Each structure stands twice: as structure tokens, then as C-alpha cells.
């Protein structure tokens, strides 16, 4: 086989690897959100008496009302989206108490006490899904691929996960007017969402999944 054919085949394999990674990255994001949505519905319906352990340094009562009465400040999909980003340690930007301007951040999971579902369960959702997605991606790699190659293949899920993370920032932005004089907007923290959730999580965890796939069978 000529060098040109080898080059074309290599480029074709790389393209297919990126496509698989993108599709599995999208699937991981969607699955993670769906599972989070279901857990949020269970949490809200099972215990509407959740309280915040953090003092009133920021306007946590807005989110508390949202937890107890979702119809007050947006939709169930917004709350599930916020919690989904919280599972990646991305905080939600909320208004600072007593001011019309300025903001502070909060992680609903870390600042809510008496959760029916332990916080560790929530944080494990993206970890297990992304490792699994990286593992599946690497399963399609060439049998001669090295462990490093498998890790890289697993990390390609970032191609699908990152764009949806960015889109989610816009989708999960909810406007809420505490009174008639002003309106505040709550959304995931953009820079942290893109850097940590959109890039670090899929690259690192997907890579770990790809590395695990290296030991699926003897080479």
C-alpha cells in the first residue's frame, strides 16, 4: 500500500474517531441531564422542607423558593439544569441579597441541607457517565492502538460535550423579579462552565474511560 493510501486511511480513522467522540459526548450530556432531572423531581416531591445551611450572605432564599415552589421562579427544566451544572462543581450566579446589581455564586447541592438523595450521588452522575462514554469510544479504536491512543480517543467526547455545555448556559438562564422594581437573572457561571465542565471533565474522565478500555482484552 502506498504512503498516500496510508495517509488517507489514517485521516479517515481520525475523522471517524472524532465523529464517534462527538456523538458520545452529546449522548453523555443528554443522559446526565435526564438523570439529574429525574432525581430533582424526586427530591422536590419527597421533601419540600429543604433548608440552606449557609447564612444569608447571598440571596439563597430565591433558590429556596424555587426548590419548594418551582412555579415561582421559572421551570423544572431550569432547576434541573442548575443542579446538573452544580454536579460539575459549576456554581450558579445569583443576585446579592439586598442589592439590585451585583451577584454572588452558589452551589445548590453543597448549600442545601437535608437532601433526600446524598450529595455524593449527584456528583457521581457526570463522573460515571463520562468515564463510560470514554470507555465506549475507545472500544471502537484500532486493536493496535496504544494505551495513550485509547486515552486520547476517550477524551474526544469533549467535541460533543463542550458545545452543549455552552448552549446550556443560555438555556438554563431564568429571569426572576423579586418585586416590580427590578428583575434578576440566574444562570450557570459561564467561564467555569466552559473551562471545568465543558473541557476538563470530558477530557480527563473520558481519557480515564479510554485508558480502562485498554485492558478489556489482552493485546
VENUR-V48959 format. One record per backbone hydrogen bond with DSSP energy under -0.5 kcal/mol. CO is the residue of the C=O (numbers start at 0). NH is the residue of the N-H. Records with the same first field share a line. If there is no record, write none. Layout:
CO: NH / NH
This chain:
1: 5
2: 6
3: 7
4: 8
5: 9
6: 10
7: 11
8: 12
9: 13
10: 14
11: 15
12: 16
13: 17
14: 18
15: 19
16: 20
17: 21
18: 22
19: 23
20: 24
21: 25
22: 26
23: 27
24: 28
25: 29
26: 30
27: 31
28: 32
29: 33
30: 34
31: 35
32: 36
33: 37
34: 38
35: 39
36: 40
37: 41
38: 42
39: 43
40: 44
41: 45
42: 46
46: 49
50: 112
54: 56 / 57
57: 59
58: 61 / 62
59: 63
60: 64
61: 65
62: 66
63: 67
64: 68
68: 71 / 72
74: 78
75: 79
76: 80
77: 81
78: 82
79: 83
80: 84
81: 85
82: 86
84: 87 / 89
85: 88
88: 90
90: 188
91: 93 / 105
92: 186
93: 103
94: 58
95: 98
101: 95
103: 93
105: 91 / 107
106: 110
107: 111
110: 52 / 53 / 112
112: 50
115: 117
117: 120 / 121
118: 122
119: 123
120: 124
121: 124 / 125
122: 126
123: 127
124: 128
125: 129
126: 130
127: 131
128: 132
129: 133
130: 134
131: 135
132: 136
133: 137
134: 138
135: 139
136: 139
137: 140
141: 144
145: 149
146: 150
147: 151
148: 152
149: 153
150: 154
151: 155
152: 155
153: 156
154: 157
155: 158
156: 159 / 160
157: 161
159: 163
160: 164
161: 165
162: 166
163: 167
164: 168
165: 169
166: 169 / 170
167: 171
169: 172
171: 173
173: 185
175: 177 / 183
178: 181
181: 178
183: 175
185: 173
186: 92
188: 192
189: 193
190: 194
191: 195 / 196
192: 197
193: 198
194: 199
195: 200
196: 201
198: 202
199: 203
200: 204 / 205
201: 205
202: 206
203: 207
204: 208
205: 209
206: 210
207: 211
208: 212
209: 213
210: 213
211: 214
212: 215
